[in-house]
């Protein structure tokens, strides 16, 4: 079982990896769910995932970056089959209707008469939720700009030559690693339930290198490591931070099952090797910028707190929408749809 995110709330608003991750050309069959909030999409996908695991298939669970307890998709690589939430904000429609994609509509389980009576409340909640997200994205945009300012402050501090030498030694040991493409996922999210980080890659890795946090120097080191691995054509899974896509927080080297991950010193105690990012800095230049870096860090935390507060409000409003829709759903009909899908997926694969 593997868990991760395929979208993020970022400095540029909502960013989705769905087009790449759920590319129809890479799948034998895609089920695209259409429904609404609280209509059972996540539960349906979880049960399909559980059925896949029970049948012995490696299963990937793609969690929602806003509501991190809910699923956005489930994928069964060995079968070439995936099920995904095709509603906003990651609206998905068929490219090869019937040949690859199948639309699964939960609308047949709606009590339309009941929902029409709730029209005004539903619309008011949708407007308020959209406004809460707009506010959150303004905070995240400001936090992102501040993060880029920190990068500019650190550029003269970072000892690129020393970092390149260290990276060269690391990559040298991976020369025989199988070549392959780069895959992008998220293992962290900034959502309605706060900041969440998944440990899926740590559980999977046979060897872990922790790059310790230090003012942002860790991301400059990871940038050099990524560039070196890319030059060698080494197959890897790359995880950017949800806030700033240029900041890489983890790189998983496929084939070798080696993880390079940014960690705080406390979390780095049980890893195989620690890479102290402070080694790659000029102490004098860092000292001269320390006050500005601390101020930027303090401001960044305040901006992130503002974003999280607005996202929490969006989550509360979404919960009210789910409650309304839940009152007007025939979940026994949803269960029938789920059972039909399970029969189709596993008919000749159990």
C-alpha positions in Angstrom: 0.0 0.0 0.0 1.3 3.4 -1.0 -0.3 6.8 0.0 0.4 10.3 -1.3 -1.1 13.4 -2.7 -1.5 14.3 -6.4 -2.4 18.0 -5.8 -1.5 20.8 -3.5 -2.6 24.2 -2.1 0.4 26.3 -3.2 1.6 29.9 -3.6 0.0 29.8 -7.0 -3.3 28.5 -5.8 -4.5 25.0 -6.4 -2.0 22.9 -8.4 -2.9 19.4 -9.7 -0.7 16.5 -10.9 -3.9 14.7 -12.1 -3.2 15.1 -15.9 0.2 13.4 -15.6 -0.6 10.9 -12.9 -4.0 9.8 -14.4 -2.9 10.1 -18.0 -5.3 7.8 -20.0 -2.4 6.6 -22.2 -0.8 5.0 -19.0 -3.9 3.1 -18.0 -6.1 0.3 -19.4 -9.2 1.7 -17.7 -10.0 4.8 -15.8 -13.2 5.2 -13.8 -14.1 8.9 -13.4 -16.5 9.6 -10.5 -19.0 12.4 -10.7 -21.0 13.5 -7.7 -21.0 16.1 -5.0 -19.7 16.8 -1.4 -20.6 14.0 1.0 -22.0 11.8 -1.7 -19.8 8.8 -1.0 -17.0 9.1 -3.5 -14.2 8.7 -1.0 -15.8 5.7 0.7 -16.4 4.0 -2.6 -12.8 4.4 -3.6 -11.5 3.2 -0.2 -13.6 0.0 -0.5 -12.3 -0.6 -4.0 -8.8 -0.2 -2.7 -9.4 -2.6 0.2 -10.8 -5.2 -2.3 -7.6 -4.8 -4.4 -5.4 -5.3 -1.3 -7.5 -8.3 -0.3 -6.8 -9.8 -3.7 -3.1 -9.3 -3.3 -2.6 -6.3 -5.5 -0.3 -3.4 -4.6 -2.6 -0.4 -4.2 -1.9 3.3 -4.4 -4.2 5.7 -2.4 -4.2 9.3 -3.5 -5.4 11.5 -0.7 -7.1 14.9 -1.0 -4.7 17.7 -0.3 -7.4 19.9 1.2 -9.3 17.3 3.2 -6.5 14.9 4.0 -8.9 12.2 5.5 -10.6 11.8 2.1 -9.5 10.1 -1.1 -9.1 11.8 -4.5 -8.2 8.5 -6.2 -7.1 4.9 -6.0 -4.9 3.1 -8.4 -4.1 -0.6 -9.0 -0.9 -0.5 -11.2 -0.8 -4.3 -12.0 -4.2 -4.1 -13.5 -3.7 -0.7 -15.2 -6.9 0.5 -13.5 -7.5 3.7 -11.5 -10.6 5.3 -10.0 -10.5 9.1 -9.5 -12.7 11.9 -8.3 -13.4 13.9 -11.5 -15.2 16.8 -9.8 -13.8 20.3 -9.2 -11.2 21.5 -8.4 -9.6 18.6 -10.3 -12.3 18.4 -13.0 -11.6 15.4 -15.3 -13.4 14.4 -18.4 -12.8 11.5 -20.8 -10.2 11.8 -23.6 -10.9 8.3 -25.0 -14.6 7.7 -23.9 -15.4 4.0 -23.5 -12.0 2.9 -24.8 -10.2 3.9 -21.6 -12.5 6.1 -19.4 -15.8 5.3 -18.0 -18.0 7.9 -16.3 -19.5 6.7 -13.0 -22.3 9.1 -12.0 -23.6 9.1 -8.4 -26.3 11.6 -9.5 -28.7 8.6 -9.8 -28.6 8.4 -6.0 -29.6 12.1 -5.5 -33.0 13.1 -4.1 -33.3 16.1 -6.5 -36.5 17.4 -4.9 -34.9 17.5 -1.5 -31.7 19.2 -2.8 -33.7 21.8 -4.7 -35.3 22.9 -1.4 -31.8 23.5 0.0 -30.8 25.5 -3.1 -30.3 28.8 -1.3 -28.3 27.3 1.6 -26.1 25.3 -0.8 -25.3 28.3 -3.0 -24.5 30.5 0.1 -22.2 27.8 1.5 -20.4 27.4 -1.9 -19.9 31.2 -2.2 -18.6 31.4 1.4 -16.3 28.4 0.9 -14.8 29.9 -2.3 -14.2 33.1 -0.5 -12.4 31.3 2.3 -10.1 29.6 -0.3 -9.4 32.9 -2.0 -8.3 34.4 1.3 -6.1 31.3 2.0 -4.5 31.6 -1.4 -3.6 35.2 -0.8 -1.8 34.3 2.4 0.0 31.4 0.7 1.0 33.7 -2.2 2.5 36.1 0.3 4.3 33.3 2.2 5.6 32.0 -1.1 7.1 35.4 -2.1 8.7 35.6 1.3 10.2 32.1 0.8 11.7 33.3 -2.5 13.2 36.3 -0.7 14.8 33.9 1.8 16.3 32.0 -1.2 17.8 35.2 -2.4 19.2 36.0 1.0 20.8 32.5 1.2 22.2 32.4 -2.4 25.5 34.2 -1.4 25.7 32.1 1.8 25.5 28.7 0.1 28.8 27.1 -0.8 27.8 25.5 -4.2 31.2 24.0 -4.8 31.2 22.1 -1.5 27.7 20.9 -2.1 28.5 19.8 -5.6 31.4 17.7 -4.3 29.2 16.1 -1.7 26.5 15.4 -4.2 29.1 13.9 -6.6 30.1 11.4 -4.0 26.5 10.4 -3.4 25.6 10.1 -7.0 28.8 8.1 -7.8 27.4 5.3 -5.6 24.2 5.3 -7.7 25.8 5.0 -11.1 24.5 1.5 -11.7 21.0 2.4 -10.6 18.5 1.7 -13.4 17.7 4.5 -15.7 14.2 5.8 -16.0 11.8 8.7 -15.9 11.1 11.1 -13.1 7.8 10.9 -11.3 6.3 13.8 -9.3 4.0 13.4 -6.2 3.4 15.3 -3.0 3.9 13.8 0.4 2.9 16.9 2.3 -0.2 19.0 2.2 -1.5 22.4 3.5 -5.1 21.7 4.0 -8.3 22.2 6.1 -6.9 20.0 8.8 -3.5 21.8 9.0 -0.1 20.8 7.7 0.0 17.0 7.1 3.0 14.9 6.0 2.8 11.2 4.9 5.5 8.7 5.8 4.9 6.4 2.9 8.3 6.9 1.4 10.1 6.4 4.7 8.3 3.1 5.2 9.2 2.0 1.7 12.9 3.0 1.8 15.7 0.6 2.7 18.1 3.4 3.3 17.3 7.0 4.4 19.5 10.1 4.1 18.2 13.0 6.2 19.0 16.5 5.0 18.7 18.6 8.1 16.7 21.8 8.1 18.7 25.1 8.3 17.1 28.4 7.3 16.3 27.0 3.8 19.8 25.8 3.0 18.4 22.3 2.8 16.4 23.2 -0.3 19.5 24.5 -2.0 21.3 21.3 -1.3 18.3 19.2 -2.6 18.3 21.3 -5.7 21.9 20.3 -6.5 21.2 16.7 -5.7 18.1 16.6 -8.0 20.1 18.2 -10.9 22.9 15.6 -10.5 20.4 12.7 -10.5 18.6 14.1 -13.5 21.9 14.4 -15.4 22.5 10.7 -14.8 19.0 9.8 -15.9 18.4 7.9 -12.6 14.8 6.9 -12.1 13.4 8.8 -9.2 10.2 10.0 -7.4 10.5 13.7 -6.6 8.4 15.5 -4.0 8.2 19.2 -4.0 6.9 21.2 -1.0 3.3 22.1 -1.3 4.0 25.8 -0.9 6.9 26.3 -3.3 7.3 23.9 -6.2 11.0 24.8 -6.6 11.7 23.5 -3.1 12.2 19.7 -3.1 11.6 18.0 0.3 12.2 14.4 -0.8 13.8 12.3 -3.6 13.2 8.6 -3.7 15.7 6.7 -5.9 13.8 3.8 -7.5 15.5 0.5 -7.8 17.9 1.3 -4.9 15.0 2.2 -2.5 17.0 5.1 -1.2 15.3 8.2 0.2 16.8 11.6 0.5 14.5 13.7 2.7 14.5 17.1 4.4 13.9 16.5 8.1 14.2 18.4 11.4 17.0 17.2 13.7 14.5 15.5 16.0 13.0 13.3 13.2 16.5 12.5 11.8 17.6 10.5 14.8 16.6 7.1 13.4 17.9 7.5 9.8 20.9 5.8 8.2 22.9 8.9 7.5 22.5 12.6 8.3 23.5 15.3 5.8 24.0 18.6 7.8 22.9 21.3 5.3 24.7 23.9 7.5 28.0 22.4 6.3 27.4 24.1 3.0 27.2 27.6 4.2 29.6 30.5 4.9 29.3 31.1 8.6 30.3 34.7 8.3 27.8 35.5 5.6 25.1 33.5 7.3 25.7 35.4 10.6 25.4 38.8 8.7 21.9 37.8 7.5 20.7 35.9 10.5 18.4 38.7 11.8 16.7 39.1 8.4 16.3 35.4 8.1 14.7 35.1 11.5 12.4 38.0 10.7 11.4 36.3 7.4 10.8 33.0 9.2 8.6 34.7 11.8 6.6 36.5 9.1 6.3 33.3 7.1 4.9 31.4 10.0 2.3 34.1 10.6 1.3 34.0 6.9 1.0 30.3 7.0 -1.1 30.5 10.2 -3.4 32.9 8.3 -3.8 30.5 5.4 -4.5 27.6 7.7 -7.1 29.6 9.6 -8.9 30.3 6.3 -8.6 26.7 5.1 -10.1 25.5 8.4 -13.0 27.8 7.7 -13.3 26.4 4.2 -13.3 22.9 5.7 -16.1 23.8 8.2 -18.2 25.1 5.4 -17.5 22.0 3.3 -18.6 19.9 6.2 -22.0 21.7 6.2 -22.4 21.1 2.5 -21.6 17.4 3.1 -24.2 17.2 5.8 -26.9 18.7 3.4 -26.0 16.4 0.5 -25.8 13.4 2.9 -29.5 13.9 3.9 -30.6 13.6 0.3 -28.5 10.6 -0.8 -29.6 7.0 -1.3 -26.4 5.4 -0.1 -27.7 1.9 -0.8 -27.7 3.0 -4.5 -24.1 4.1 -4.1 -23.3 0.8 -2.6 -24.8 -1.0 -5.6 -22.6 1.2 -8.0 -19.6 0.3 -5.9 -20.3 -3.4 -6.0 -20.9 -3.3 -9.7 -17.5 -1.6 -10.2 -15.7 -4.2 -7.9 -17.3 -7.0 -10.0 -16.1 -5.3 -13.3 -12.6 -4.6 -12.0 -11.9 -8.0 -10.4 -14.1 -10.3 -12.4 -11.1 -12.1 -14.0 -8.5 -10.8 -11.6 -9.4 -12.3 -8.2 
